[in-house]
Amino acid sequence: MPHINLSFHQGPEETLDPEALSQALTEIVTKKLGVESQYVSITIQPVAKEDWCVLVIDKYINQSGYQVVKPVTY
């Protein structure tokens, strides 16, 4: 059961089509992992810039056991 948690700075959600994004991400996961779409879950989380370190970097990127496969370059 793959799960995708997409976090981004607040703002894009105002023009975001969550259904279209969810469908596109689901299609990629089903093709690459060979699972059926009903087993894919997705959460979309807009995060205030001032909360980014706590809610994204500390919670996901800097956690041991998490594999960051595409790190950012600031």
C-alpha positions as CSV (number, residue, x, y, z in Angstrom):
1,M,0.0,0.0,0.0
2,P,2.0,3.0,-1.2
3,H,1.4,6.3,0.4
4,I,2.6,9.7,-0.9
5,N,2.8,12.7,1.3
6,L,3.2,15.9,-0.7
7,S,4.2,19.0,1.3
8,F,4.7,22.4,-0.3
9,H,4.9,26.0,0.8
10,Q,1.5,27.6,1.1
11,G,0.2,29.4,-2.0
12,P,0.0,26.9,-4.8
13,E,-3.0,25.2,-3.3
14,E,-5.0,28.2,-4.3
15,T,-4.7,27.2,-8.0
16,L,-4.0,23.5,-7.4
17,D,-6.4,20.8,-8.8
18,P,-6.0,18.2,-6.1
19,E,-7.9,15.6,-8.1
20,A,-5.8,16.0,-11.2
21,L,-2.6,15.9,-9.2
22,S,-3.8,12.8,-7.2
23,Q,-4.7,11.1,-10.5
24,A,-1.3,11.8,-12.1
25,L,0.7,10.6,-9.0
26,T,-1.5,7.5,-8.7
27,E,-0.8,6.6,-12.4
28,I,2.9,6.9,-11.9
29,V,2.9,4.8,-8.7
30,T,0.7,2.1,-10.2
31,K,2.9,1.8,-13.3
32,K,6.3,1.9,-11.4
33,L,5.3,-0.3,-8.4
34,G,2.8,-2.6,-10.2
35,V,0.0,-2.0,-7.7
36,E,-3.6,-1.3,-8.3
37,S,-4.8,2.2,-7.9
38,Q,-7.2,1.4,-4.9
39,Y,-4.1,0.7,-2.8
40,V,-2.5,4.1,-3.3
41,S,-3.2,6.8,-0.8
42,I,-2.1,10.5,-1.1
43,T,-2.0,13.4,1.3
44,I,-1.5,17.0,0.2
45,Q,-0.2,19.4,2.9
46,P,0.3,23.1,2.4
47,V,2.9,24.3,4.9
48,A,3.6,27.8,6.0
49,K,7.2,28.8,5.2
50,E,7.8,29.5,8.9
51,D,6.8,25.9,9.8
52,W,8.7,24.2,7.0
53,C,11.7,23.2,9.1
54,V,9.5,21.6,11.8
55,L,6.8,20.0,9.7
56,V,8.9,18.9,6.7
57,I,12.6,18.9,7.3
58,D,12.6,17.6,10.9
59,K,9.6,15.3,10.4
60,Y,10.7,13.7,7.1
61,I,14.0,14.7,5.6
62,N,16.2,14.4,8.7
63,Q,14.5,11.3,10.2
64,S,16.7,8.2,10.4
65,G,15.1,5.4,8.4
66,Y,13.7,7.7,5.7
67,Q,15.4,7.5,2.4
68,V,15.5,10.9,0.7
69,V,15.9,9.9,-3.0
70,K,16.0,13.4,-4.4
71,P,17.3,16.0,-2.0
72,V,16.8,19.6,-2.6
73,T,19.5,22.0,-3.6
74,Y,19.0,25.5,-2.2
